[in-house]
Amino acid sequence: MFLNFIYSTFIPYKFIKNKKIHTIYFGNLKGTKIKSQLIFGQLFNFYEKKLFNFISSLIVKNTDCINLGAHNGYSSLKLAKIIDINSSVFSYEASLDLYFDFCQTIKLNKIKNIKLFNYTIFYLKSNSKISQSDISGMIAKNYHKQNNNLVVNNFPERGSKGRGSGENIIKFGVKKKFSQILKEIKLIYNKFLFIDIEGFEEDIIDNESANIFDEFYLVVIEYHSNEILKKIIKKIIKPKKFKLCNSINKSQKDLVYKIISKGDNIGHIIFYNPQIIKNKF
């Protein structure tokens, strides 16, 4: 166990790429095995702790969740712990390698309330650009699309000085618009949307109608620039009269603007649909 801790935390990834099953040591994910690289905060279950604690305070009973951008599975695993055991997390990951890793994680831990799909959010019109600090194994600042693959240029090798994939081509899954995904699945319970797709959230905002968010009582979007944040407020929240929230309660009082910042123009904006809250809760 101690050696696993050393390997997972301190040794550069290129030296442990064949030793990829890591165990989380604390919190509500204690004992969970993840077949993928973990960052330090995930290994000890305090990565984005403030965010997930806040989400937990907002979630109502019988909530189904859509998680766009599963990556190594950490967020989906956290969300699966927050919702009811009889509800589901519908989890979507673009990278084929990460998808297969997360499939193994689900199998290793015998998880039944996560449904995983290898889909890529894709639109012909795309203005998404990723800063170098956002590299996470599936995207990069300089890239061009070639068929279903992402061809990466000037991508640093994974190691102590960078977080690049060390690969030239990252294979993508089936291309889907967000609206197509929603038509394919049936969410039985109350609906919650969690988006973390490394800047490509802008594509959804630019190409989909704001009406697509109507069915969700709660939405969390990780934004990757102040420009994207402004777009979310201008194109979605203001015209739909959604509310940025500090808490959801029956009295509908004292709801305040809520953004959890991660710094460097990255953060999470959290809002809810007052019509659903009024009618259902």
ABEGO torsion letter per residue (X at the ends): XAAAAAAAAABBAAAAAABABBBBABEAABGBBBBBBBBAAAAAGABGAAAAAAAAAABBBGBBBBBBGAEAGAAAAAAAAABBAABBBBBBBABAAAAAAAAAAAAAAGBAABBBBBBBBBBABBABBBBAAABAGABBABBBBBEABBBBBGBBBBEAABABAGBABBBBBBBBBAAAAAAABBBABBBBBBBBAGGAAAAAAAABBAAAAAABABBBBBBABAAAAAAAAAAAAAAAGBBBBABBBAAGBGBBBBBBBAEGGBBBBBBBBAAAAAAAX
